[in-house]
């Protein structure tokens, strides 16, 4: 009789735990980049037709002499290799951008540290995960799902790395770059200002607590069964 009551109690406890988890409000995690917490640098090479008219943190204005060039800005989260950001649990990258009428396409590129191929002192060896973004004039909010970022084939070729079907890991994010795409016309000023850059996701703490709670109940049920068998 006691064994039956114990089983019923464990079953009810498990069901109550699942119900409590389903009713628990999801906690949103938001991590926004601050100007004083990143290192800013310009992205573009004058040798391939890039001319910067104005450059400042989170904003730039440039002009391309040919459509094959790129111009933009980069944000480095650390210069010592000890302060990477962990965005593995983030669902999306949310950008509030103000762009000029001529700015049609922006490439957003997340730079990640790969222990097998990255030299912390050489930014070009960082593993990129990029996404093309079509811009609308004025101030707009853009949300990019993290799963939509991809690593281009040329990086694997340059680093002689094995292409693991574009497997993405955001546990060690070293920086972020935003620069003009290939659909922008030359000889027109391109202007962009990032009003906010945030990584957003939902906390998995309630799920972890539920797994631990159910694991304890299962362990208790198994120990009782083993004890009764002996």
N, C-alpha and C positions, 0 to 999 in steps of 0.2 A: 504493500500500500504506500509506504514511504517513497519507494522508488518511483511509483506512478505519479505521486504528487510532485516529486522533485523534477521529473521530466516535464510535467505540465508547467511548473514554475519557470524552468529554463526556457521553454518554448514561448511562454507569455512574455518573459523578460526580453527575449530576442525580438519578438514582434513589437513590443513597446519601444525598443531601441531604434528599430527601422522607422517607426512612426515619428518618433522624436526627431530623427535625422531629416525626414521629409518635411517636417514643419519648421525646421530651423532655418532662419533667413540666411541666404547666401551672402557672405561678406565680400564685398568688392575690394580688390587691391589695386591701387593706383600709384604708380611711381613716375613722377614728372622730372624732367631734366631741368636743372637750374643753371643759369649762366655762370655763376661763380663756382660751380662744381665740375665744370668740364673745360678741356683745353680746345680752343678753337683754331682752325686752320682753313685756308682757302683751298679749293679743289679745282684744278685746271692747269693747263700748261700753255703759256704764250706761244710756244713753238708750234703748236697745232691749232692756233687760231683762237685763243682765249684772251679776252681783254677785260680786266676787272675795272669797273667804274667806281664802285663803292663796296667795301667789305667791312662787316662788323659782326659781332657775336649774334647768331641766330638770324642774320639777314645778309643779303648780298644783291648787287646789281652788276650785270656783266653783259658783254656783247660777243657774239661768235662771228668770226670772219668766214668760217665755213661750217657746214652742217655736221661735219664729222667730229668737231670739237665738243668738249664738255666744260661746263663751269658750274661752280657751286660752293658748298662749304662742308667741312668735316668737323665732327665733335669727338674728341678722344676722352674716354672716361678715366684714363690713368696714363702715366708716363713711366711707371716703375714696374708694371706687370703684377702688382699686388692688389689691385682694386677693380677687378672685373665685376660686372653686374650679372646676376642670375635671373634670366627671364624665362626659364623653363616652364614656369607655371603661369606665364602671361598669355592671354588669349589673343590680344590685338595690340597694334601700335596706333595710337590716335594722334593725329596732327591737326592743329588749327593753323592754317596757312593763309597768308595774304599774298596773292600773286598778280602780276601785271597781265594785261590782255594778250600780249604776245607769247606768254609762257604757256605752252600747250602740254608738254610732257615733262614729268619729274621722275627721276630714278631715286628711290630710297634704298639705301644699302646698309645693312647691319654687318659690322665686322666682328667676327668671333675668333677666339683663341683656340687653335687646334694644337695640342701638345706634340703631335707627330710631325707637323710641317711648319708651324709658326715660329718665327724668330721675333721675340718681343721688341727688339730694336729695329725691326723692318716692317713697317705698316703694310707693305705690298704682299707680305706672306700671310696676313690675316685671312681667314676663310670668310668670303663674303656671302651674304644671303640678301638678294635684292628683289625688288618689285617695282614695275613701272606703274606710274600713277598719272592719269589724265586730269589736268587741272582745269578749273573754271575760274574766270576772272573774279577778283574781289576776295573777300574773306570767307573761307569755307572750312568745314570740318571733314576730315578724311579718316576713315578707320580701315586699317589693313589687318586682316587675320594673319596671325603668325604662320599659319600653315601655308599661306599663299607665297611666302618668300621662298626663293629657290637659289641654289648655288650654280652659277653658270659653268658649262663644260670647260671653258678655257682655263679656269682655276685649277682643275684637276690635271689638265695637260701641262700647265706651267710648273706645278709642284710635283708632277709625276706621282700623283696620289690616286688611289683606287676610288672610283666613283661608286659610292654605296647608295645609288639610286636617290641622290639628293637628300640623304638623311640629314635632318637639321637638329642641331643642339644649341640651345641658347643659355647654357649654364655658365658660360664665360664670355660675356659680351664686352668687347673692348672699345667699341665706338660706333658712330653712326655718321653716314655721309648722305647728303642730298645734293643732286646735281642735275643739270639739264639732260633730257633724253635726246633721242635721235630724230624726233618729229618736230623739233623747233627750227624755225627759219633763221638763216644767218642775217647778220647786219641789222638786227633789231634788238633793242635793249630788253633783257630778261631780268625781272625783279621779283625777289621772293623774300618774305619775312615770316618766320615761324613764331607765332604768338605763344604756342605751347607744344611740347612734345612729351607724350606720356605713354607708358606701357601699362595696359590694364588687364586684369584677370580676376579670378575668384579664388579665395582661400580654400585649400583642401583640408584644413584642420578638422572640421566636423566629420569628414569622411574618414580621416585617420583615426579619430576617436571612436567612430562606429566600428571600424575594422578591429581595433584593439578590444573593444567591448564584446563583440561577437566571438572573437578568438578566446577570450576568457571563458565565456559561456560554453563554448565547444570543448575547451580543455577540462572544465569541470565535469561536463557530461561524459567525456571519455574516461576520466579518472574514476568516476563513480561506477561506470560499466566494468572497468577492469577490476575494481575492488569487489564488486558483486560476483564476478566470474571466479574469483579466488575464494 
